[in-house]
Amino acid sequence: MKKFLILLIIIGMFASIPLVSAVPTENEYGNVKAWFNGEEATVKGVKLKIGEPSDIKVTVNSNISGHVIIKLTNPLVTEPYEVVEGINIGNRDDNLNILSGWSKTITWKLKPNGAWKDGNAPINVLVQFTKIENGKIKGDKKIEFTIADPYILDEQYSGSTPSQTTGAAPPLPTGTSSTQKETPFLGAAGALAVMLAVWMWKRR
């Protein structure tokens, strides 16, 4: 009985841990890789000061002939970054009538503009592959994921310290959300398992 009780408690603890599913960065139409300050995506635990620059690199490889559209996207209503070098966030880089085996690398330099602070500001990439055969569109497939999810500090960058990429980001302010969320079912299952174990222990 004691072993069964311990097993239920362990199951409850593991079931309460939030799971984050891996985001696919490839499909049969092509693949996408991205880097934030030289670290391959998705980069976590980043803290940036206002005006602190960061380098973004995205490489796209196509397995199909057709069109490839590439752009950085911002899920927030407020635009938190200024583009120092590269295409503006939300603007498309259109690559039309490319052939299978085509590849391209695009770079950006971004810095927080101060419009968003004391919260996370994800940097996402969206790539759409459009397959064309004999002049006709045969299908579209998209790849979209977060390159990095920096926490923007309410501090001005002086140029003396590099981007911080260690440690957990501070909690989000009320009314904001992160791209990674706890699975509600797993949390409920964990609580239920613990309650069941306590109930069975009391019946002994």
N, C-alpha and C positions, 0 to 999 in steps of 0.2 A: 504493500500500500504506500509506504514511504517513497519507494522508487517511482511509482506512478505519479505521486504528487509532485516530486521533483521534476519529472519529465514534463508535466503539464506547465509548470512554472517556466521552464526553459523554453518551451514552445511559445508561450505567451510573450516572453521577452523578445524572441526573434521575430515574432509576428508584428510586434510594435515598431520595429525598425523600418523607416521609410525606404522604399525601393525606388531607384531612378533607372528607367529603362534606357538602354543605349540608343542613340539616334543614328539611323543609317546614313552613311555618307557616300553610298554608291547604290546603283541599281543596274539593270541590264543596258541602260542607255549611256551610262558613264559614271564617273566618280569625282568627288570633290574633297580636297584637303585644305586645311586652313591653319594658320599660325598667328599667335599673338605674342609679340616681342620674342620671336624665335621659338616659342613653345607651342607644340601641336595642340589643336583644339580637341575637346573643349577645355579652356583654361579656367580654373576656379581659384577662389581666394585672392583675387586681385583687388587692390585698393589704389585709387588714383586721386590726385589732387587736381583742383581746377587749373587748367592750362598745362597739365603734365602730358607730354606727347607719348603716343604708343604706335608701334608699327604693326600693320595687318598685312598678311600675305595669303592669297587664295590661288590654288592651282586646280584647274579643271581639265579633265580628260574625257573625250567623247568616244563612245563606241558606235555611234550612228552618224549618218550623213543628214544634214538638215540645219537647224538653227539652235544656237545656245545663247541664253540670256543670263547675265550675271549681275547681281547687285547686293549691296549691303542694305539691311533693313533695320528699323527701329520699332519695337513693339509698343513704345511709350507714345503718349500724345505729345509730350514735350520732346523737342530734339535736344539731347544732352551733349552732343559732340559737334565740334567744328572740324571740318576736313581741311587739313593743312596741305596735304598732297593727295591727289587721286580724284576719283569720281565722287560726287556728292552722294550722301546716304539717301537711298530711295531712287536714285537715277540708275538707269539700265546701261549695261555694256552689251550691245547687241552684236552678235557674231552670226552673220547670215551665210547660208549655203556652204557650211563647212563640210569636210569629208570625214569619214570614219577614221579614227586615229589622231584627230586634231587635239591639240593641247594648248593651254594658255595660262599664264601666271599674271595676276594683277596685284598691285600693292597700294596701300593707303597709309597715310600718317594722320592720326586723329588725336584730338585732345578735348577734355571736358570743357564746355563753354560757360559753366556756371549757372545755366538755366535749370539744371537738375542737380541736387546735392543731398547728402544724408540718405542715400538710397542706392539700390542697384540699377544699372543701366546696361542691359544686354546689348551686345553687338552680334547681330545675326547675318548669315549669308544665305541667299536664295539663288539657286541655279535651276533654270528650266531648259530641258532638252526637248526639242521638237523634231521627230523623225519624219523625213521626207523621202519618198520613193516614187520615181517616175513623175515628179512634179506634184505629187499629192501628199498631204499630211496623213501620216499613219498613226500618230499618237503623240501625246505629251507626257512627260514625267518630270517631277520636281524633286530636288534635294534641298532641304532647309535645316539648318542647325545653328546653335549658338557657338560663336568663336570664343567669346569670353563674356563674363558677367561681372564687370567691375563694380565695386562699391565706390561711389563718388564722395570723397570727403569734403567737408566745408572748410577747405584750406587752400590757399594759393600756392602754386608750385613755384619754387625759387630756382630750380635747376640743379640743386645740390644733391637730391636723392633720386634713385631710380624707382620704377614702378614696383610696388610691393606685391608679391605673388605668394606669400606664405601666410598661414593662419586663416581662420574662418572669418568671413565677412561679418560685420556687425549686423544686428537684427534689422529687418526692414521697417521703415516707418509705417504707421497705421494707414491703411488704404492702398498700400502697394503690394505687389505679389512678385514672387520669384518664378523663374521658368521651371523650377523643380518643386513638385508638391508631394506631400505624403499621400500614399494611397489610403483612402478612408477605410476600406474594407479590412486592410491589414491591421490598422490601429484598433478597430472594433474587435477583430478576432483576438488580438492580444489581450485586451481587457476582459473579454468573455472567458478566455482560457484561465486567466488568473482568478476570476470570480468562481469558476467551476471548481478549481483546485481548492479554494478556501471552503466552499460549501461541502465538498467531499471530506475534507479534513475535520470539519465540525461534526459530521455524521459518524465519525469513528467512535 
